[in-house]
């Protein structure tokens, strides 16, 4: 489907990551709406770490078995967007209190990342 759209192969990774992170992400959103910020952060960070900890070795094994080249690097635009996300989170958490503006900026940053994956 991705090839028929003419999109780059990296979109497949974004789709798979979204599917893997969806259940815990929704639970984290529910916890945040209930004002359980610590539970929300634990769910979100734990889910991301577990996904990375399980996905990278699984993909590595498949690439080794089928002799597929494995590329896990980030190009310049991805590094810039990642740095921007880290900076926004640092600003948000530095005062001990956050607001919807920081979350909106992070969502816009995510949309920019997904856009640059689809349209390189």
Beta strands, then each sheet from edge to edge (+ up, - down):
end
